[in-house]
Amino acid sequence: MRRSTGTRADPRPPQTVRGRDYLVAHACFECRKSWKVRADTGAACPECGSYLHEMGRSFKAPKRSDAEQWQKVQALWSAGFRFWSYRSHPDAEPLPERLRDVDEFIRRNAEHPMRIAR
Protein backbone atom coordinates (compact mmCIF):
# COMPACT_ATOMS: atom_id res chain seq x y z
CA MET A 1 0.00 0.00 0.00
CA ARG A 2 2.69 2.52 0.95
CA ARG A 3 4.67 1.63 -2.19
CA SER A 4 1.72 2.51 -4.43
CA THR A 5 1.25 5.89 -2.73
CA GLY A 6 4.91 6.78 -3.19
CA THR A 7 5.85 6.94 0.49
CA ARG A 8 8.13 3.91 0.32
CA ALA A 9 10.98 3.34 -2.12
CA ASP A 10 10.58 0.55 -4.65
CA PRO A 11 13.36 -2.00 -3.99
CA ARG A 12 13.19 -3.41 -7.53
CA PRO A 13 15.87 -2.28 -10.00
CA PRO A 14 14.66 0.09 -12.74
CA GLN A 15 13.53 -1.68 -15.89
CA THR A 16 15.65 -1.31 -18.97
CA VAL A 17 14.57 -1.71 -22.56
CA ARG A 18 15.74 -5.06 -23.81
CA GLY A 19 15.71 -6.53 -27.23
CA ARG A 20 16.39 -5.16 -30.66
CA ASP A 21 16.75 -1.49 -31.53
CA TYR A 22 13.65 0.48 -32.50
CA LEU A 23 14.12 0.90 -36.24
CA VAL A 24 12.53 3.59 -38.36
CA ALA A 25 12.51 3.91 -42.15
CA HIS A 26 14.98 6.46 -43.50
CA ALA A 27 15.36 7.45 -47.15
CA CYS A 28 18.12 8.81 -49.32
CA PHE A 29 16.63 11.03 -52.01
CA GLU A 30 19.90 10.98 -53.96
CA CYS A 31 20.06 7.18 -54.31
CA ARG A 32 16.27 6.66 -54.12
CA LYS A 33 16.70 3.95 -51.52
CA SER A 34 15.38 3.29 -48.04
CA TRP A 35 16.87 1.67 -44.94
CA LYS A 36 15.58 1.00 -41.48
CA VAL A 37 17.95 2.40 -38.90
CA ARG A 38 17.71 3.58 -35.30
CA ALA A 39 15.68 6.76 -34.86
CA ASP A 40 17.46 10.11 -34.47
CA THR A 41 20.91 8.81 -35.30
CA GLY A 42 21.76 11.35 -37.99
CA ALA A 43 22.74 8.43 -40.19
CA ALA A 44 24.42 8.80 -43.55
CA CYS A 45 23.50 6.86 -46.67
CA PRO A 46 25.59 3.69 -46.87
CA GLU A 47 25.88 4.11 -50.65
CA CYS A 48 26.54 7.80 -51.33
CA GLY A 49 27.20 9.22 -47.86
CA SER A 50 24.48 11.91 -48.04
CA TYR A 51 22.04 12.57 -45.19
CA LEU A 52 19.32 9.97 -44.53
CA HIS A 53 15.89 11.51 -43.94
CA GLU A 54 13.73 9.99 -41.19
CA MET A 55 10.46 9.02 -42.87
CA GLY A 56 8.45 7.14 -40.23
CA ARG A 57 7.58 3.56 -39.38
CA SER A 58 4.84 3.24 -42.03
CA PHE A 59 6.98 4.43 -44.98
CA LYS A 60 7.00 2.13 -47.99
CA ALA A 61 9.67 3.16 -50.47
CA PRO A 62 8.62 3.42 -54.12
CA LYS A 63 10.56 1.55 -56.77
CA ARG A 64 13.91 3.14 -57.44
CA SER A 65 12.94 3.70 -61.07
CA ASP A 66 9.70 5.55 -60.18
CA ALA A 67 11.01 9.14 -60.25
CA GLU A 68 7.53 10.69 -59.91
CA GLN A 69 6.78 8.84 -56.66
CA TRP A 70 10.19 9.75 -55.24
CA GLN A 71 9.52 13.42 -56.09
CA LYS A 72 6.15 13.12 -54.31
CA VAL A 73 7.77 11.59 -51.22
CA GLN A 74 10.45 14.28 -51.17
CA ALA A 75 7.86 17.07 -51.57
CA LEU A 76 5.79 15.68 -48.68
CA TRP A 77 8.88 15.27 -46.50
CA SER A 78 10.01 18.83 -47.28
CA ALA A 79 6.55 20.12 -46.29
CA GLY A 80 6.87 18.40 -42.90
CA PHE A 81 4.82 15.25 -43.48
CA ARG A 82 6.02 11.95 -42.06
CA PHE A 83 4.79 8.44 -42.66
CA TRP A 84 3.44 7.16 -39.35
CA SER A 85 0.42 5.04 -38.54
CA TYR A 86 -3.05 6.51 -38.97
CA ARG A 87 -4.55 4.30 -36.22
CA SER A 88 -4.70 7.22 -33.79
CA HIS A 89 -6.15 9.51 -36.48
CA PRO A 90 -8.64 7.44 -38.53
CA ASP A 91 -10.47 10.54 -39.82
CA ALA A 92 -7.33 12.22 -41.22
CA GLU A 93 -7.11 12.60 -44.97
CA PRO A 94 -4.69 10.03 -46.44
CA LEU A 95 -1.50 11.25 -48.07
CA PRO A 96 -1.86 11.85 -51.83
CA GLU A 97 -1.18 9.09 -54.32
CA ARG A 98 0.21 11.28 -57.14
CA LEU A 99 2.74 14.10 -57.38
CA ARG A 100 0.22 16.38 -59.09
CA ASP A 101 -2.02 16.25 -55.98
CA VAL A 102 0.68 17.20 -53.46
CA ASP A 103 0.44 21.01 -53.64
CA GLU A 104 -3.34 20.99 -53.18
CA PHE A 105 -3.05 18.45 -50.35
CA ILE A 106 -0.49 20.59 -48.52
CA ARG A 107 -2.65 23.69 -48.93
CA ARG A 108 -5.74 21.92 -47.54
CA ASN A 109 -4.00 20.18 -44.65
CA ALA A 110 -2.04 22.77 -42.68
CA GLU A 111 -2.98 21.01 -39.42
CA HIS A 112 -2.77 17.39 -40.63
CA PRO A 113 -1.67 14.99 -37.84
CA MET A 114 1.14 13.57 -40.01
CA ARG A 115 2.57 17.05 -40.57
CA ILE A 116 4.88 16.96 -37.58
CA ALA A 117 7.72 19.11 -38.89
CA ARG A 118 7.62 22.58 -40.43
C-alpha positions, 0 to 999 in steps of 0.5 A, a space after each residue: 500500500 505505501 509503495 503505491 502511494 509513493 511513500 516507500 521506495 521501490 526495492 526493484 531495479 529500474 527496468 531497462 529496454 531489452 531486445 532489438 533497436 527500435 528501427 525507423 525507415 529512413 530514405 536517401 533522395 539521392 540514391 532513391 533507396 530506403 533503410 531501417 535504422 535507429 531513430 534520431 541517429 543522424 545516419 548517412 546513406 551507406 551508398 553515397 554518404 548523403 544525409 538519410 531523412 527519417 520518414 516514419 515507421 509506415 513508410 514504404 519506399 517506391 521503386 527506385 525507377 519511379 522518379 515521380 513517386 520519389 519526387 512526391 515523397 520528397 515534396 511531402 517530406 520537405 513540407 513536414 509530413 512523415 509516414 506514421 500510422 493513422 490508427 490514432 487519427 482514422 479521420 485524417 485525410 490520407 496522403 496523396 497518391 500522385 505528385 500532381 495532388 501534393 500542392 493541393 493536399 499541402 494547402 488543404 492540410 495545414 494542421 494534418 496529424 502527419 505534418 509533424 515538422 515545419 
